Amino acid sequence: MTAHAFADMVQEYDLEAQERMARIEALLLEYDSIPPAERASTLNQVKVELHTLKGNSGMMGFEGPQKTAHAMEDVVAEADTGTVDIPGLLKSLDGLRAAVRIATGKTDKRRVDAPAADAEQAQRSSNLVQGGVRVPFATLDELMDLLAEVVILRNQLGDAVIHALGLDTTSEEFSRLADQTLDDIALRHEKLGRTLDTLQSRIMQLRMVPIKLAFNSLRRIVHDEAFRGGKEVVLETQGGNVPLDKALLELANEALGHLVRNAVVHGVESAAARRAAGKPAKATIKVVATAEGDEVQIVVSDDGAGIDPKALRATAQRRGIELDDGDDPYAVLFIPGFSTKAEADLGAGRGVGLSAVQEAVRRQGGHVVVKSEPGQGAAFHMHLPLTVSIARALMIAADNEEYALPLSAVVATKRLRPGDGHMINHAGVFRWQSNLISLLDLGLNFGTATRIRDDGYVVVVESGGKQRGLVADEIRGIREVVVKGLDPIVGNPAGIGGTTVLGDGRAILILDPRALLQVEPFVEA
């Protein structure tokens, strides 16, 4: 057998092993909540999955996973339905995942010798699609048909261009023939564009995966953190079929892991405290996903003690963080190093989780909003774009520098003439729909101008319920752009969300509307 063929077999083994281990974990996590009469059937399903994993591992010659699966199978076979050690089996499952990663060459043995690191890795990646996606043959056939049409139209367009280049410019018929040829080129180009749009749509659909893949690993996090904290917590999920770009699935999985862990550790109370407050002993954490336009909203809520804004302000003040009366007190939760817990432990308290969530979500063009009612619980609303690969953008220019502004954030555009803008306390303002909104001159912000311009265009953008007017010289139209991230050496400049390359080869910046809304409006600053 060739090395390439064996590598394909390893990849197929790994994909199937991940799916089976995910099913085992789901069965174990729901075991305590199912009726006693159904538990024997559940244990039998676990044994079947383990037996198949053992056989597949033996066929591949992977002794580590084979022995671990065999040992787990023995434990399950000897267990009584009323005395199953679920925490112990989950820990063994983490060991099985580690053995599979070592066998398939995904990690070094020394790295997974630490149980804590291994369990954390298992929670993050157990149920995500890592090596590929399964594509129906009917979809591949459709893509092949579209590709064939693209090739035909490309050849027709090339022939039309060659014909145009070969026209005799001295002929009396040149003008008429040139017009006919240009019309033919335009028609071929239009057909090619429509076909490419369809091809793009189908490929983007392949990249969309159900968000329930990120939901699956949350049950393990809730189980482990509740067990560690001596709490009773149940997880409810809705909207698992909402699609999300595969490139964003790992981000959603990581962010949801932080938010759910935060809800168990910080949000919900112990059973005794809940009973004393007149609540059910078992707390509930809900994760609900909905698709709204071109974005996905995921809400992580709990029915715990909530977050008291007054107490939050007091904690911030003790830590040297000053908040004005109009500031959102919940914003301090996302400050790196800030934690409401006095001491760090294995679950939380380091003050890095929420700040990491906010920063990662912001880099992908999303944002997180906190809502809470003391005594009733808290909710974290995470907004993410449906896809980050291709976006519709409004092309604007300031001081001959062109920028791409995500169209989803644009509310309106308006001509700016001398006298339309005003200065209040060294900040530019503009009257929009009977309200005054602050202005941000793009040239002034990015260092290509020294003063705010009073002629050009105002592009009104909105994010998180806030509006601002971006001042530019020109509006150059709408186009689809391929979104590229910034090189890590550049860092994360304020107001920049990425880059794209135009048809003429120029690289331009993609603006981050939410970040631009946070820029100080004062011209002198």
C-alpha positions as CSV (number, residue, x, y, z in Angstrom):
1,M,0.0,0.0,0.0
2,T,1.3,3.5,-0.9
3,A,1.9,6.1,1.8
4,H,-0.7,8.3,0.2
5,A,-3.3,5.5,0.3
6,F,-2.5,4.8,4.0
7,A,-2.8,8.6,4.8
8,D,-6.3,8.6,3.2
9,M,-7.2,5.6,5.4
10,V,-5.9,7.3,8.5
11,Q,-8.0,10.4,7.7
12,E,-11.1,8.3,7.2
13,Y,-10.5,6.4,10.4
14,D,-10.0,9.6,12.3
15,L,-13.2,11.2,10.9
16,E,-15.3,8.1,11.9
17,A,-13.6,7.8,15.3
18,Q,-14.4,11.4,16.1
19,E,-18.1,10.8,15.2
20,R,-18.3,7.7,17.3
21,M,-16.6,9.2,20.3
22,A,-19.0,12.2,20.0
23,R,-22.0,9.8,20.1
24,I,-20.5,8.0,23.1
25,E,-20.1,11.3,24.9
26,A,-23.6,12.3,24.1
27,L,-25.0,9.0,25.4
28,L,-23.1,9.2,28.6
29,L,-24.0,12.8,29.3
30,E,-27.8,12.1,28.9
31,Y,-27.6,8.9,30.8
32,D,-28.7,10.3,34.2
33,S,-31.7,12.1,32.7
34,I,-33.3,9.2,30.8
35,P,-35.9,6.9,32.3
36,P,-34.4,3.9,34.2
37,A,-36.1,1.5,31.8
38,E,-34.1,2.9,28.8
39,R,-30.7,2.9,30.5
40,A,-29.8,-0.7,29.5
41,S,-30.5,0.2,25.8
42,T,-28.3,3.3,26.2
43,L,-25.4,1.3,27.7
44,N,-25.7,-1.2,24.9
45,Q,-25.4,1.6,22.3
46,V,-22.2,2.7,24.1
47,K,-20.8,-0.8,24.0
48,V,-21.6,-1.1,20.2
49,E,-19.7,2.2,19.5
50,L,-16.8,1.1,21.6
51,H,-16.7,-2.3,20.0
52,T,-16.6,-0.8,16.5
53,L,-13.9,1.6,17.6
54,K,-11.8,-1.2,19.0
55,G,-12.2,-3.2,15.8
56,N,-11.3,-0.3,13.5
57,S,-8.3,0.6,15.6
58,G,-7.1,-3.0,15.5
59,M,-7.5,-3.1,11.7
60,M,-5.4,0.0,11.4
61,G,-2.8,-1.4,13.8
62,F,-3.4,1.4,16.4
63,E,-2.7,-0.5,19.6
64,G,-3.3,2.5,22.0
65,P,-6.9,3.3,20.9
66,Q,-7.6,-0.4,20.6
67,K,-6.6,-1.2,24.2
68,T,-8.4,1.9,25.7
69,A,-11.6,1.1,23.8
70,H,-11.4,-2.5,25.0
71,A,-11.0,-1.5,28.6
72,M,-13.9,0.9,28.4
73,E,-16.0,-1.8,26.8
74,D,-15.3,-4.1,29.7
75,V,-16.3,-1.5,32.2
76,V,-19.6,-0.8,30.5
77,A,-20.3,-4.5,30.1
78,E,-19.8,-5.1,33.8
79,A,-21.7,-2.0,35.0
80,D,-25.1,-2.2,36.6
81,T,-27.6,0.3,35.1
82,G,-28.0,2.0,38.5
83,T,-24.3,2.3,39.4
84,V,-22.6,3.5,36.2
85,D,-19.6,5.7,36.9
86,I,-20.3,8.4,34.3
87,P,-17.5,10.8,35.4
88,G,-15.0,7.9,35.3
89,L,-16.2,6.9,31.8
90,L,-16.0,10.5,30.5
91,K,-12.4,10.6,31.8
92,S,-11.6,7.4,30.0
93,L,-13.2,8.8,26.9
94,D,-10.7,11.8,27.1
95,G,-7.9,9.2,27.3
96,L,-9.4,7.5,24.2
97,R,-9.4,10.8,22.3
98,A,-5.8,11.4,23.3
99,A,-4.8,7.9,22.1
100,V,-6.6,8.5,18.7
101,R,-4.8,11.8,18.3
102,I,-1.4,10.2,19.0
103,A,-2.1,7.3,16.7
104,T,-3.2,9.6,13.8
105,G,-0.2,11.8,14.3
106,K,-2.2,14.9,15.4
107,T,-0.2,15.4,18.5
108,D,2.9,14.3,20.4
109,K,2.5,11.8,23.2
110,R,4.3,14.1,25.6
111,R,1.7,16.8,25.1
112,V,-1.3,14.7,26.1
113,D,0.3,13.2,29.2
114,A,-1.2,16.1,31.2
115,P,-4.9,15.1,32.0
116,A,-6.1,18.6,32.4
117,A,-4.7,19.8,29.1
118,D,-6.1,16.7,27.4
119,A,-9.6,17.2,28.8
120,E,-9.6,20.8,27.7
121,Q,-8.4,19.9,24.2
122,A,-11.1,17.2,24.0
123,Q,-13.8,19.7,25.0
124,R,-12.7,22.2,22.4
125,S,-12.5,19.9,19.4
126,S,-14.4,16.7,20.1
127,N,-17.4,17.4,17.9
128,L,-16.1,19.8,15.3
129,V,-15.5,18.8,11.7
130,Q,-11.7,18.8,11.6
131,G,-10.5,16.9,8.6
132,G,-13.2,17.6,6.0
133,V,-16.9,17.6,5.2
134,R,-19.1,15.0,3.6
135,V,-20.5,16.2,0.3
136,P,-23.4,14.4,-1.6
137,F,-22.6,13.2,-5.1
138,A,-25.6,15.2,-6.4
139,T,-23.9,18.4,-5.2
140,L,-20.6,17.4,-6.8
141,D,-22.4,16.7,-10.1
142,E,-24.0,20.2,-9.9
143,L,-20.6,21.8,-9.3
144,M,-19.1,19.9,-12.2
145,D,-21.9,21.1,-14.5
146,L,-21.3,24.7,-13.4
147,L,-17.6,24.4,-13.8
148,A,-18.1,23.0,-17.3
149,E,-20.3,26.0,-18.1
150,V,-17.6,28.4,-16.8
151,V,-15.0,26.8,-19.0
152,I,-17.3,27.1,-22.1
153,L,-18.1,30.7,-21.4
154,R,-14.4,31.5,-20.7
155,N,-13.5,30.0,-24.1
156,Q,-16.2,31.9,-25.9
157,L,-15.1,35.1,-24.2
158,G,-11.5,34.5,-25.2
159,D,-12.5,33.8,-28.8
160,A,-14.5,37.0,-28.9
161,V,-11.5,39.0,-27.5
162,I,-9.2,37.4,-30.1
163,H,-11.7,38.2,-32.8
164,A,-11.8,41.8,-31.6
165,L,-8.0,42.1,-31.7
166,G,-7.9,40.8,-35.2
167,L,-10.4,43.3,-36.7
168,D,-9.0,45.4,-39.6
169,T,-9.0,49.0,-38.3
170,T,-8.7,50.3,-41.9
171,S,-11.8,48.6,-43.1
172,E,-14.9,50.6,-43.8
173,E,-16.9,48.0,-41.8
174,F,-14.6,48.4,-38.7
175,S,-17.0,50.6,-36.7
176,R,-20.0,48.3,-37.2
177,L,-18.0,45.1,-36.6
178,A,-16.3,46.5,-33.5
179,D,-19.7,47.4,-32.0
180,Q,-21.0,43.9,-32.7
181,T,-17.9,42.3,-31.2
182,L,-18.1,44.5,-28.1
183,D,-21.7,43.6,-27.7
184,D,-20.8,39.9,-28.0
185,I,-18.0,40.3,-25.4
186,A,-20.4,42.1,-23.0
187,L,-23.0,39.4,-23.4
188,R,-20.4,36.6,-22.7
189,H,-19.1,38.5,-19.7
190,E,-22.6,38.9,-18.3
191,K,-23.3,35.2,-18.7
192,L,-20.0,34.3,-17.1
193,G,-20.7,36.6,-14.2
194,R,-24.1,35.0,-13.6
195,T,-22.7,31.5,-13.7
196,L,-19.9,32.4,-11.3
197,D,-22.4,33.9,-8.9
198,T,-24.3,30.6,-8.9
199,L,-21.0,28.6,-8.5
200,Q,-20.1,30.9,-5.6
201,S,-23.4,30.4,-3.9
202,R,-23.2,26.6,-4.2
203,I,-19.6,26.6,-2.8
204,M,-20.6,28.9,0.1
205,Q,-23.5,26.5,0.9
206,L,-20.9,23.7,1.2
207,R,-19.0,25.8,3.7
208,M,-22.1,26.3,5.8
209,V,-22.5,23.7,8.6
210,P,-25.1,23.5,11.4
211,I,-24.2,25.3,14.6
212,K,-25.3,22.2,16.6
213,L,-21.7,20.9,15.9
214,A,-20.6,23.6,18.3
215,F,-23.4,22.9,20.7
216,N,-22.5,19.2,21.2
217,S,-19.3,19.9,23.2
218,L,-21.1,22.3,25.6
219,R,-22.8,19.5,27.4
220,R,-19.5,18.1,28.5
221,I,-18.4,21.5,29.7
222,V,-21.6,21.9,31.7
223,H,-21.3,18.4,33.2
224,D,-17.6,18.8,34.2
225,E,-17.9,22.4,35.7
226,A,-21.1,21.5,37.6
227,F,-19.6,18.3,39.0
228,R,-16.5,20.3,40.0
229,G,-18.5,23.0,41.7
230,G,-21.1,20.8,43.3
231,K,-23.9,22.4,41.4
232,E,-27.0,20.9,39.5
233,V,-27.2,22.4,36.0
234,V,-29.1,21.4,32.9
235,L,-28.2,22.7,29.4
236,E,-31.0,23.5,26.9
237,T,-30.2,24.3,23.2
238,Q,-32.4,25.7,20.4
239,G,-31.6,26.5,16.8
240,G,-29.0,23.8,16.2
241,N,-29.8,23.7,12.5
242,V,-28.9,27.4,11.9
243,P,-26.1,27.4,9.4
244,L,-22.7,29.0,10.0
245,D,-19.6,29.3,7.9
246,K,-17.2,26.5,8.7
247,A,-14.4,29.1,9.2
248,L,-16.5,30.6,12.0
249,L,-17.5,27.3,13.6
250,E,-14.3,26.9,15.6
251,L,-14.5,30.5,16.8
252,A,-18.2,29.9,17.9
253,N,-17.2,26.7,19.6
254,E,-14.4,28.4,21.6
255,A,-16.5,31.5,22.5
256,L,-19.5,29.4,23.5
257,G,-17.2,27.3,25.7
258,H,-16.0,30.4,27.6
259,L,-19.6,31.8,27.9
260,V,-21.1,28.5,29.1
261,R,-18.3,27.8,31.5
262,N,-18.7,31.4,32.8
263,A,-22.4,30.8,33.3
264,V,-21.8,27.6,35.4
265,V,-19.0,29.0,37.5
266,H,-20.1,32.6,38.0
267,G,-23.8,32.7,37.0
268,V,-25.8,30.0,38.6
269,E,-26.0,29.4,42.4
270,S,-25.6,26.2,44.3
271,A,-28.7,24.0,44.9
272,A,-29.0,25.2,48.5
273,A,-28.7,28.9,47.6
274,R,-31.3,28.4,44.8
275,R,-33.8,26.7,47.2
276,A,-33.3,29.5,49.7
277,A,-34.1,32.0,46.9
278,G,-37.3,30.1,46.0
279,K,-35.8,28.7,42.7
280,P,-35.6,25.1,41.5
281,A,-32.5,23.3,42.8
282,K,-31.4,22.5,39.3
283,A,-30.2,25.6,37.3
284,T,-30.9,26.0,33.6
285,I,-28.5,27.4,31.0
286,K,-29.9,28.0,27.5
287,V,-28.1,28.4,24.3
288,V,-30.3,29.7,21.5
289,A,-29.2,30.4,17.9
290,T,-31.2,32.4,15.3
291,A,-30.4,33.7,11.9
292,E,-31.2,37.3,11.3
293,G,-30.4,38.7,7.8
294,D,-26.7,38.2,7.1
295,E,-25.8,37.4,10.7
296,V,-26.2,34.7,13.4
297,Q,-27.2,35.7,16.9
298,I,-26.3,33.2,19.7
299,V,-27.7,33.9,23.2
300,V,-26.2,32.2,26.2
301,S,-28.5,32.8,29.2
302,D,-28.8,31.4,32.7
303,D,-31.4,31.7,35.5
304,G,-28.8,32.4,38.2
305,A,-28.2,35.4,40.4
306,G,-27.6,37.8,37.6
307,I,-25.0,40.6,37.5
308,D,-25.7,43.6,39.8
309,P,-24.4,46.7,37.9
310,K,-23.9,48.6,41.2
311,A,-21.7,45.8,42.6
312,L,-19.9,45.6,39.2
313,R,-19.1,49.3,39.4
314,A,-17.9,48.9,43.0
315,T,-15.6,46.0,42.0
316,A,-14.3,48.0,39.0
317,Q,-13.5,51.0,41.3
318,R,-11.7,48.8,43.8
319,R,-9.5,47.6,40.9
320,G,-8.8,51.1,39.7
321,I,-11.2,51.2,36.8
322,E,-13.1,54.5,36.6
323,L,-16.6,54.4,35.0
324,D,-18.6,57.5,34.1
325,D,-22.3,57.6,34.8
326,G,-23.2,57.0,31.1
327,D,-20.8,54.1,30.6
328,D,-22.1,50.5,30.3
329,P,-21.0,48.8,33.5
330,Y,-21.1,45.4,31.8
331,A,-18.3,46.5,29.5
332,V,-15.7,46.0,32.3
333,L,-16.4,42.2,32.1
334,F,-14.5,42.2,28.9
335,I,-11.4,44.0,30.2
336,P,-8.4,41.7,30.1
337,G,-7.6,40.5,33.7
338,F,-10.9,41.6,35.2
339,S,-12.8,39.0,37.2
340,T,-15.6,39.2,39.7
341,K,-14.1,36.1,41.4
342,A,-11.7,36.7,44.3
343,E,-9.5,33.7,43.5
344,A,-8.7,31.8,40.3
345,D,-9.4,28.1,40.1
346,L,-9.6,25.4,37.5
347,G,-12.9,26.7,36.1
348,A,-12.6,30.4,36.0
349,G,-11.4,33.5,37.8
350,R,-8.4,34.4,35.7
351,G,-10.2,37.3,33.9
352,V,-9.2,36.2,30.4
353,G,-12.1,34.2,29.1
354,L,-14.6,37.0,28.4
355,S,-11.9,39.4,27.0
356,A,-10.7,36.6,24.7
357,V,-14.3,36.0,23.5
358,Q,-14.9,39.7,22.8
359,E,-11.6,40.2,21.0
360,A,-12.0,37.0,18.8
361,V,-15.6,37.9,17.9
362,R,-14.7,41.5,17.1
363,R,-11.9,40.4,14.7
364,Q,-14.5,38.5,12.7
365,G,-16.8,41.5,12.5
366,G,-19.1,40.5,15.3
367,H,-19.8,41.7,18.8
368,V,-21.1,40.6,22.2
369,V,-23.8,42.4,24.3
370,V,-24.6,41.7,27.9
371,K,-28.0,41.9,29.5
372,S,-28.8,41.1,33.1
373,E,-31.5,41.4,35.8
374,P,-30.2,40.9,39.4
375,G,-31.7,37.8,40.9
376,Q,-33.1,36.6,37.5
377,G,-30.0,35.7,35.5
378,A,-27.8,37.1,32.8
379,A,-27.7,36.7,29.0
380,F,-24.7,37.2,26.6
381,H,-25.8,38.0,23.1
382,M,-23.1,37.1,20.5
383,H,-23.5,38.4,17.0
384,L,-21.5,36.8,14.2
385,P,-21.6,37.2,10.4
386,L,-23.0,34.2,8.5
387,T,-19.7,34.0,6.5
388,V,-16.4,35.8,6.6
389,S,-15.0,34.7,3.2
390,I,-16.9,36.9,0.8
391,A,-18.8,40.1,1.7
392,R,-20.7,42.9,-0.1
393,A,-19.0,46.2,0.6
394,L,-19.5,49.8,-0.2
395,M,-16.4,51.2,-1.8
396,I,-15.5,54.7,-0.5
397,A,-12.4,56.9,-0.9
398,A,-10.7,59.6,1.2
399,D,-7.6,61.5,0.1
400,N,-7.2,59.1,-2.9
401,E,-7.1,56.1,-0.4
402,E,-9.9,53.6,-1.2
403,Y,-11.6,51.5,1.6
404,A,-14.2,48.7,1.6
405,L,-17.0,49.2,4.2
406,P,-19.2,46.2,5.0
407,L,-22.6,46.9,3.4
408,S,-24.4,45.3,6.3
409,A,-23.4,48.1,8.6
410,V,-24.4,51.0,6.2
411,V,-27.7,52.7,7.0
412,A,-27.6,55.5,4.4
413,T,-25.4,57.9,2.5
414,K,-25.8,61.6,2.1
415,R,-24.0,64.4,0.3
416,L,-22.0,66.7,2.6
417,R,-21.9,70.3,1.6
418,P,-20.2,73.2,3.4
419,G,-22.3,74.2,6.4
420,D,-23.9,70.8,6.8
421,G,-21.5,69.8,9.5
422,H,-20.9,71.5,12.8
423,M,-18.3,71.5,15.6
424,I,-19.4,70.9,19.2
425,N,-16.6,70.8,21.9
426,H,-14.1,70.0,19.1
427,A,-16.1,67.1,17.8
428,G,-17.8,67.1,14.4
429,V,-21.5,66.4,14.3
430,F,-24.1,66.1,11.6
431,R,-27.9,66.3,11.7
432,W,-29.5,63.0,10.7
433,Q,-33.2,62.2,11.1
434,S,-33.8,65.0,13.6
435,N,-30.8,63.8,15.7
436,L,-27.2,64.8,15.9
437,I,-24.7,62.1,15.2
438,S,-20.9,62.3,15.6
439,L,-18.7,62.5,12.5
440,L,-15.5,60.7,11.9
441,D,-13.3,61.9,9.0
442,L,-11.6,58.8,7.5
443,G,-8.6,60.8,6.3
444,L,-8.2,62.4,9.7
445,N,-8.5,59.1,11.4
446,F,-6.0,57.3,9.2
447,G,-3.5,60.1,9.0
448,T,-4.0,61.3,5.4
449,A,-5.7,64.6,6.3
450,T,-5.0,67.2,9.0
451,R,-8.6,68.6,9.4
452,I,-12.1,67.4,9.1
453,R,-13.5,68.0,5.6
454,D,-16.7,70.0,5.0
455,D,-17.4,68.7,1.5
456,G,-17.9,65.1,0.3
457,Y,-20.2,62.4,1.6
458,V,-21.4,61.1,4.9
459,V,-21.9,57.4,5.2
460,V,-24.1,56.6,8.2
461,V,-23.1,53.3,9.8
462,E,-24.8,51.5,12.7
463,S,-23.6,48.8,15.0
464,G,-24.8,47.7,18.5
465,G,-27.6,50.3,18.4
466,K,-25.1,53.2,17.9
467,Q,-24.8,55.4,14.8
468,R,-22.0,57.5,13.4
469,G,-21.3,59.4,10.2
470,L,-18.1,58.5,8.3
471,V,-16.8,61.4,6.1
472,A,-15.2,60.5,2.7
473,D,-14.5,62.2,-0.6
474,E,-16.2,59.7,-2.9
475,I,-18.6,56.8,-3.0
476,R,-17.4,54.4,-5.7
477,G,-20.2,51.8,-5.7
478,I,-20.9,48.4,-4.3
479,R,-19.0,45.2,-5.0
480,E,-18.3,41.8,-3.5
481,V,-14.9,41.5,-1.9
482,V,-12.9,38.5,-0.8
483,V,-12.0,39.0,2.9
484,K,-8.4,38.4,3.9
485,G,-7.1,38.7,7.4
486,L,-4.2,41.1,8.4
487,D,-0.7,39.7,8.7
488,P,0.0,39.0,12.4
489,I,3.0,41.3,12.2
490,V,0.6,44.3,11.6
491,G,-1.3,43.6,14.7
492,N,-4.9,44.8,15.1
493,P,-5.1,48.5,14.0
494,A,-8.1,50.3,15.3
495,G,-10.9,50.5,12.7
496,I,-9.4,47.9,10.4
497,G,-11.2,44.5,9.9
498,G,-9.1,43.0,7.1
499,T,-7.9,43.5,3.6
500,T,-9.0,42.6,0.1
501,V,-7.5,42.7,-3.4
502,L,-9.2,44.6,-6.2
503,G,-9.4,43.5,-9.8
504,D,-6.5,45.8,-10.8
505,G,-4.3,44.1,-8.2
506,R,-4.5,46.9,-5.6
507,A,-4.7,45.8,-1.9
508,I,-7.1,47.9,0.1
509,L,-8.3,48.0,3.7
510,I,-11.7,46.6,4.9
511,L,-13.1,48.9,7.6
512,D,-14.5,47.6,10.9
513,P,-17.6,49.7,11.6
514,R,-18.0,48.6,15.2
515,A,-14.4,49.7,16.0
516,L,-14.8,53.0,14.2
517,L,-17.9,53.7,16.4
518,Q,-15.6,53.5,19.4
519,V,-13.0,56.0,18.1
520,E,-12.9,59.3,20.1
521,P,-14.9,61.9,18.1
522,F,-12.7,64.9,19.3
523,V,-10.7,66.3,16.4
524,E,-7.9,67.5,18.7
525,A,-7.6,64.1,20.2
